[in-house]
Amino acid sequence: MTSPASPQAAPARADAAPADYGVLRWLVLATFIVILNETIMVNAIPRLMVEFDVTARSAQWLSTAFMLTMATVIPITGWFLMRVTTRQAFTLAMVTFCAGTLIAAVAPFFWMLVAGRVVQAAGTAVMMPLLMTTIMKVVPDHDRGRVMGNVTLAISVAPAMGPAVSGGILAVTSWRGLFFVVLPIAAAIAVVSLRRLPDVGEPSAGRVDVLSVVLAALGFGSLVYGLSGLGESSGGSVPAEVVAVLGLVVVGLFVWRQLRLQRTAEPLLDLRVLQVRTYTVSIALMAVAFMAMLAAMILLPLYLQEVRGLSPLMTGLVVAPGGILMGLLGPQVGKAFDRVGSRPLVVPGAVGMVLALGALTLIGESTPVAAVVGIHVLLMISLAGIFTPVFTLGLGALPMHLYSHGSSLLGTTQQVAGAIGTAVSITILSSRAATLAEGGASEAAAMVGGLQWAFGLGAVVALAVVGLALMLPRRTPDTGSTEEATDSAAPVPTP
C-alpha cells in the first residue's frame, strides 16, 4: 500500500475531476442537517426542565447522550465504510436519523426523548466519517484546503448554528417543533440525494470484532456517565468517581484489543494512524478545542435565559452572528490555508479562543448583552481559524488506506471530548452554584458564580490549544511543504 506522498498514489487523487465534487454537495447538505441537531436542544433545556421536572444535570443528557452515542458508533464506521458502498452507508445513516427524529418528536416522557436523541446520533455518526473519507478520496492535495473550508460549514458551523435555529423555532412553537421541522427536511434531502449520489470506491469483505464494539460502548459510556455525576450525592449507588475510573479501564482494554488485532487480524479502529505525528497533534488539538466549544454552547443559553431572562428567540439571535461569521469565514480560511499553511491561521485562532473564554469568566448579572455578542463572535471567528486547517492537515498526513480509520478516530475523540467538556462544565456549574446558595447568595448570583467557574475551566483547557498549535507543521510533506517536516509524519506500517 502506498502513502499519499508516493508517486503511485498521487495520480489517483490528482485525477479527480471537478465533476467528482458533485458527490460532496449532497453529503455536505445531509451532514449539515444531521450535525445541526447536536446542539439544537440547548435553547430548549430551560423549557424542558420545567415541562419534565428534571434538573439541569439531567437535562444536559440531551446533548451528552447524543455525543456519547456518536463516540460509541463512530469507531465502527472505519470498518463499516470499507465494507459498503457510499449509497448504502448514506441510506442507513439517513433512515436511522429520521427514525430517531420521529421518536423524539412524539416522546411522552423525558427519557424517551433521550432515547430518540440516541437513535438520531447513531445516524449522524455515520455521516461525518463518510463525508471526510469521501473528501480524501476525490479531492487532490492542492485543492483540499478550499474544499475543506466549504465542508467546515457542515462539520463546525452546524453545531454553532444549532442554538440560533432552535431559538427561532421555539419562538413560534413548542420544543417538539425542533423535530417536526427537521424531519421533513431530512427526509427530502435523503430522497433527492439518493437520486443523484454516486458510489465512490469499492467495498471489501471483512468481519467486525464484536468484543471491540462492546468494549468501546462500555468504556466511553461509563467514562462520560461517571464524569457527569461528579459532585452529586451517590444516594447509595456506585459513586460517580468509581464509574469514571472503570470507564477509563475499559477504554484501556479497548485500546489493547485494537493493538492486538493489528498484529493478528483487522482491528475495529486501526490505531496505527497515531504513528503519524501531524495527525496525532491535530486530533489532540481538535479534541481540546471541541471540548471548550461545546461547553460554551451549553453554558451561554443557561446564562442568557436563567440569569438574564431572555427568550429562546433572543438567545438564538445573540449567538447567531458568531455562527454566521464562522460559516462565511470557512471557505476563506480554507483558501488561506492553501496559500500560507496552518500556523498563521491556527495560532492566532487558539489565542483568540483563550481570550474569548477568559472574557466569559467576567460576565455578571448586568453584563451588556452586546458585550456577550462580541465575545461570542470572537470565539466563533477564532474557531474558524482552527477547525479547517487542522482537519485538512491531520487527515492529509495519513496514507490513503488509513483515511476511514483516521476520520473515525477523529470523530470519536471529538465527540468524547465534547461530552466530557459538557458533563464537567455542568458539574462545576452546579457544584459552585450550590456552594454559593448555601452561603446566602441569591439564585441569580449563585448561577453567575457557577458559570464563571465553568467558563474559567474552558479558558484553562484552551491554553493547551495554543501549545498544540505551535507544534503543528505549516504543511504536511505531501502538500508541498518547504520546511523540514520529515518528523511530522512517521512511517506507518501497511496492514
Residue, then its C-alpha position, 0 to 999 in steps of 0.5 A: m500500500t502506498s502513502p499519499a506522498s508516493p508517486q503511485a498514489a498521487p495520480a489517483r487523487a490528482d485525477a479527480a475531476p471537478a465533476d467528482y465534487g458533485v458527490l460532496r454537495w449532497l453529503v455536505l447538505a445531509t451532514f449539515i442537517v444531521i450535525l445541526n441537531e447536536t446542539i439544537m436542544v440547548n435553547a430548549i433545556p430551560r423549557l424542558m426542565v420545567e415541562f419534565d421536572v428534571t434538573a439541569r444535570s439531567a437535562q444536559w443528557l440531551s446533548t451528552a447522550f447524543m455525543l456519547t452515542m456518536a463516540t460509541v458508533i463512530p469507531i465502527t464506521g472505519w470498518f463499516l465504510m470499507r465494507v459498503t458502498t457510499r449509497q448504502a452507508f448514506t441510506l442507513a445513516m439517513v433512515t436511522f436519523c429520521a427514525g430517531t427524529l420521529i421518536a423524539a418528536v412524539a416522546p411522552f416522557f423525558w427519557m424517551l426523548v433521550a432515547g430518540r436523541v440516541v437513535q438520531a446520533a447513531g445516524t449522524a455518526v455515520m455521516m461525518p466519517l463518510l463525508m471526510t473519507t469521501i473528501m480524501k478520496v476525490v479531492p487532490d492535495h492542492d485543492r483540499g484546503r478550499v474544499m475543506g473550508n466549504v465542508t467546515l460549514a457542515i462539520s463546525v458551523a452546524p453545531a454553532m448554528g444549532p442554538a440560533v435555529s432552535g431559538g427561532i423555532l421555539a419562538v413560534t412553537s413548542w420544543r417538539g417543533l425542533f423535530f417536526v421541522v427537521l424531519p421533513i427536511a431530512a427526509a427530502i434531502a435523503v430522497v433527492s440525494l439518493r437520486r443523484l449520489p454516486d458510489v465512490g470506491e469499492p467495498s471489501a469483505g471483512r468481519v467486525d470484532v464484536l468484543s471491540v464494539v462492546l468494549a468501546a460502548l462500555g468504556f466511553g459510556s461509563l467514562v462520560y456517565g461517571l464524569s457527569g455525576l461528579g459532585e452529586s450525592s451517590g444516594g447509595s449507588v456506585p459513586a460517580e468517581v468509581v464509574a469514571v475510573l472503570g470507564l477509563v479501564v475499559v477504554g484501556l482494554f479497548v485500546w489493547r484489543q485494537l493493538r492486538l488485532q493489528r498484529t493478528a487480524e483487522p482491528l475495529l479502529d486501526l490505531r496505527v494512524l497515531q504513528v503519524r505525528t501531524y495527525t496525532v497533534s491535530i486530533a489532540l488539538m481538535a479534541v481540546a478545542f471541541m471540548a471548550m466549544l461545546a461547553a460554551m454552547i451549553l453554558l451561554p443559553l443557561y446564562l442568557q435565559e436563567v440569569r438574564g431572562l431572555s427568550p429562546l428567540m433572543t438567545g438564538l439571535v445573540v449567538a447567531p452572528g458568531g455562527i454566521l461569521m464562522g460559516l462565511l469565514g470557512p471557505q476563506v480560511g480554507k483558501a488561506f490555508d492553501r496559500v500560507g499553511s496552518r500556523p498563521l491561521v491556527v495560532p492566532g485562532a487558539v489565542g483568540m479562543v483563550l481570550a474569548l473564554g477568559a472574557l466569559t469568566l467576567i460576565g455578571e448579572s448586568t453584563p451588556v448583552a452586546a458585550v456577550v455578542g462580541i465575545h461570542v463572535l470572537l470565539m466563533i471567528s477564532l474557531a474558524g481559524i482552527f477547525t479547517p486547517v487542522f482537519t485538512l492537515g491531520l487527515g492529509a498526513l495519513p496514507m490513503h488506506l488509513y483515511s476511514h480509520g483516521s476520520s473515525l478516530l477523529g470523530t470519536t475523540q471529538q465527540v468524547a471530548g465534547a461530552i466530557g467538556t459538557a458533563v464537567s462544565i455542568t458539574i462545576l456549574s452546579s457544584r459552585a452554584a450550590t456552594l454559593a446558595e448555601g452561603g446566602a447568595s441569591e439564585a441569580a448570583a449563585m448561577v453567575g458564580g457557577l458559570q464563571w467557574a465553568f467558563g474559567l475551566g474552558a479558558v484553562v483547557a484552551l491554553a493547551v490549544v495554543g501549545l498544540a498549535l505551535m507544534l503543528p507543521r505549516r504543511t504536511p510533506d505531501t502538500g508541498s511543504t518547504e520546511e523540514a517536516t520529515d518528523s511530522a509524519a512517521p512511517v506507518p506500517t501497511p496492514 
